[in-house]
Amino acid sequence: MYRSTRTRPLIMAIQRTSPMRRALLALTLVPFTSARATDRYYSNLEAVSPGGRYRVEAVSPDNAEGPHRKAFQANFTYRLFDAKDGKLVWARKQPMSEKHPGWPLEWSPLGLFVDDDGRVVIWIEGDALVSVNLQGADTGRTGIHDDFSPAEVEKYVLDTTAGPIWGSTYAHFYFARHNGRAYFCVRCWWGRRVVFDLSSGKKVEDTEALAGELQRRETSFVLDTLRSAASAKEQGRRAMFEAPAVLSILRAAHMAGTMGIKEAVPFLASIEDVPYVGATEIFPSERRECTLCAVAQLSLRRLGAKPKLHPAHRWPFDVDGAKVWLPASPPSEPREKQVGKLDAGRTPREVIELLGAPDLVAPFEWRYEIDAPEPYSIRIRWEVRGVHAIERSMPSLWKSEVLDMSIIY
């Protein structure tokens, strides 16, 4: 994941601070410190239509020796196959410059999608969508961000050294049909839809009539995905919770909460304790984020349910000479009963033993959601000696987008 260059002053300040302060930051620092990168890598891609009718692939000779051997791969060839007999339907070359060999006139692919009618959509770098019909002809192109308001861009699109990021991992890309017309939709994590009319090749408004069909398809995706995930967990099928398969589960789990799909509650409760580690921080020390757990808990609260508080963050501690990741389990008592025991000077480990893992980790503070009859949040501020201050705040973080931003970016 790429991080904003706005974090560089913070990292430099951390590197200049004392060893004791760096030790404290090991338990408080958010993922601001991931390595900065400017190289971009474009893997070969493959997709199969929902009903298995067609298969599409994007292959670059720059990947011949394996992925990540060369940055900025290009010269992709897109091919559509009839999955029944394996025959090639069409082939399309990535447009390349004749004047500047190796320089693409169309950016390389980030994603590839195909429907059962043979329509293909290519998501390319620069966050544009290119539609291709069954005859292999381009039928339209649109930018995902083009119609975002200045406020949306300021809030949701972060500028980084490797280009803008907008939480695309949590965006849902899918085909839809309404009144005989074919559409391709991108539902952004904050609920904004970008709708591409594949017949006209143009972006269209998310009208009330069309929105009803899109909502139905999105709801179906959420429930089908989470139902399958809960079943996979019961059957011990761990591969379902490894990348890249887990990405659709993360997306569905988050959408369940933002869309208010209460039927998803039992499935979210079932997968809350899946120990999928979505992020690992290594500077100035280690921290693991159990991302699926964090997303499930966020959505459960939004749907009126209480999570079991399986740890969403873990740190390594020395226990009898062995490295142990703590907390290993939910707190033994409800948080609302333990909050009164907090006082200044307590160590991070003592706080973990009382309240379990925090819901949000930020520089020099932790935030805990308290699932009381009237929910509220606790902010714990740190100094070198331990807890510096404890503050209560309302409303709870899950009623805003604070937790979403901390997880998604």
Secondary structure by P-SEA (a helix, b strand, c coil): ccccccaaaaaaaaaaccaaaaaaaaacccccccccccbbbbcbbbbbccccccccbbbbccccccccccccccbbbbbbbccccccccccccccccccccccccbbbbcccccccccbbbbbcccbbbbbbcccccccccccccccccaaaaaccccccccccccccccccccccccccccbbbbbcccbbbbbbcccccccccccaaaaaaaaaaaaaaaaaaaaaaaaaaaaccccccccccaaaaaaaaaaaaaaccccaaaaaaaacccccccccccccbbbbbaaaaaaaaaaaaaacccccccccbbbbbbcccccccccccccccccccccccccccccaaaaaaaccccccccccbbbbbbbccccbbbbbbbccccccccccccccccccaaaaaaccc
